Each structure stands twice: as structure tokens, then as C-alpha cells.
């Protein structure tokens, strides 16, 4: 049996958002919150925790402080790295829609290009087919055997 590597790209990704609040903060920013008070209201984290997570997400390059200007107050905005993380949140949303129960309200996302409601789906880059659980195996790009 092979030992799992100490660190791989998946471990790095999970560490970036492994706390209770980080994905909620990214969601709030993706939904239009930018000022500290707006994020606080949207996320509901204690102030000290929110400040700590905003600092962590800034240090990791997921968001950046936004300077006041162009009619906008100071606040935060997602970097490209943070916007890319939004795709992960869309897949999690699909899971929540499926398994959240009937009492949980759903939010629809409309694709700006075609105007239709979309559902995020993981697809194979090579063949274009949807990938389901159990349809893949794990191979590490570099292993010290």
C-alpha cells in the first residue's frame, strides 16, 4: 500500500478554505458584498473571526483590499484566484440543492452568455463527459517510490 504524499495540490486547496467561514466569505463577495459590514452581515461570523479570515484570505491571494474610488467605498474584492474558487462553490451549491432538503430555499444562477439557469457540473477536460463519483482513480504526478 502506498503512503499518501504529505502535501499535494488537493491538500493545499483544502487548507486554503478548511475553516468554517472562508467559503462563506468568498460566497458573500461573489454575491456582491464588498464592505466589511456587508460581509459581516452576510456571513454572520464573530467580528474577530471575520477579521482573521479576511486577513488569511488576503495573504493567500484569494481576495484583496479594494481602495475607495470610482464611487465605491473601501472594501474587499475577489482576485482571479478567488473568482476561480467560485467554481468550486457552484459545484457545492449543486450538492446542497440535491441533498439540502426541501425546506432549504434554492438560489438559481443564470448564465450571462445564454440567459438560462445553469447547474454546475464536473466534466472531463479530455472527453467532455460528466465525471461521477467512482469513475476515476488517483495518480500522483510525481511520487518518490
Buried (B, 14 or more C-beta within 10 A) or exposed (E): EEEEBEEBEEEEEEEBBEBEBBBBBBBBBBEEBBBBEBBBEBBEBEEEEBEBBBEBBBEBEBBBEBEEEEEEEEBBEBBEBBBEBBEBBBEEBBEBBEEEEEEEEEEEEEEEEEEEEEEBEEEEEEEEEEEEEEEEEEEEEEEEE
